[in-house]
Amino acid sequence: MKFKAFVHVKLRPSVSDAAGNAVRRNTTKLAPNLNISVLRLGKGIDLELEAPDRETAEKELYTLSDQLLANTVIEDWSFELKEIL
């Protein structure tokens, strides 16, 4: 079976996001009418994969996300998994 997955990784709320704060401060130059009080950066990872079944794909994507794609000390993650033709 073929799947498409998207892994969302974001800093935990308790972790300061210096890069996000720098971007937020500079948004007024491009969007002066927006009052952005919080802007946090994360990462998104697109994958296309094959697995024998959905259960295996979910289990192994969980392992990849938890042990490789995210730093679980400071980041939370989630994923979406869709079967493709």
C-alpha positions as CSV (number, residue, x, y, z in Angstrom):
1,M,0.0,0.0,0.0
2,K,1.2,3.5,-0.8
3,F,0.7,6.4,1.6
4,K,1.4,10.1,1.9
5,A,2.2,11.5,5.3
6,F,2.8,14.9,6.7
7,V,4.5,15.2,10.1
8,H,3.9,18.4,12.0
9,V,6.7,19.4,14.5
10,K,6.4,22.4,16.8
11,L,8.1,23.7,19.9
12,R,6.4,22.9,23.2
13,P,4.6,25.9,24.7
14,S,7.1,26.1,27.5
15,V,10.1,26.5,25.1
16,S,11.1,30.0,24.0
17,D,11.0,30.5,20.3
18,A,13.7,33.1,19.5
19,A,13.4,32.7,15.8
20,G,9.6,33.0,15.9
21,N,9.9,36.1,18.0
22,A,12.3,37.7,15.5
23,V,9.9,36.9,12.6
24,R,7.0,38.3,14.6
25,R,8.8,41.6,15.3
26,N,9.5,42.0,11.6
27,T,6.0,41.3,10.4
28,T,5.0,44.9,10.9
29,K,7.2,45.9,8.0
30,L,5.2,43.8,5.5
31,A,1.8,43.7,7.3
32,P,1.6,46.9,9.3
33,N,-2.2,46.5,10.0
34,L,-1.8,43.1,11.6
35,N,-1.2,43.0,15.4
36,I,0.4,39.6,15.7
37,S,0.9,38.8,19.4
38,V,2.2,35.2,19.0
39,L,4.2,33.7,16.1
40,R,5.9,30.3,16.6
41,L,7.9,28.5,14.0
42,G,7.8,24.8,13.4
43,K,8.6,22.4,10.7
44,G,6.6,20.2,8.3
45,I,7.9,17.0,6.8
46,D,6.3,15.5,3.7
47,L,6.8,11.8,3.1
48,E,5.6,9.3,0.5
49,L,6.0,5.7,1.6
50,E,5.0,2.1,1.1
51,A,4.0,-0.3,3.8
52,P,2.2,-3.7,3.8
53,D,-0.8,-2.1,5.6
54,R,-2.0,1.0,7.4
55,E,-1.2,-0.3,10.9
56,T,2.5,-0.9,10.0
57,A,2.7,2.5,8.3
58,E,1.3,4.2,11.4
59,K,3.5,2.3,13.8
60,E,6.7,2.9,11.9
61,L,5.9,6.6,11.2
62,Y,5.2,7.0,14.9
63,T,8.7,5.6,15.6
64,L,10.3,7.8,13.0
65,S,8.6,10.9,14.3
66,D,9.3,10.2,17.9
67,Q,13.0,9.1,17.6
68,L,14.3,11.0,14.5
69,L,12.1,13.8,13.1
70,A,11.4,15.6,16.4
71,N,13.5,16.5,19.4
72,T,11.0,15.3,22.0
73,V,12.7,17.1,24.8
74,I,11.5,20.4,23.4
75,E,9.2,19.6,20.5
76,D,5.7,18.0,20.1
77,W,4.7,16.3,16.9
78,S,1.7,14.8,15.1
79,F,1.2,13.3,11.7
80,E,-1.5,12.8,9.1
81,L,-1.5,9.7,7.0
82,K,-3.5,9.1,3.8
83,E,-3.5,6.2,1.5
84,I,-2.8,7.1,-2.2
85,L,-3.3,5.2,-5.4
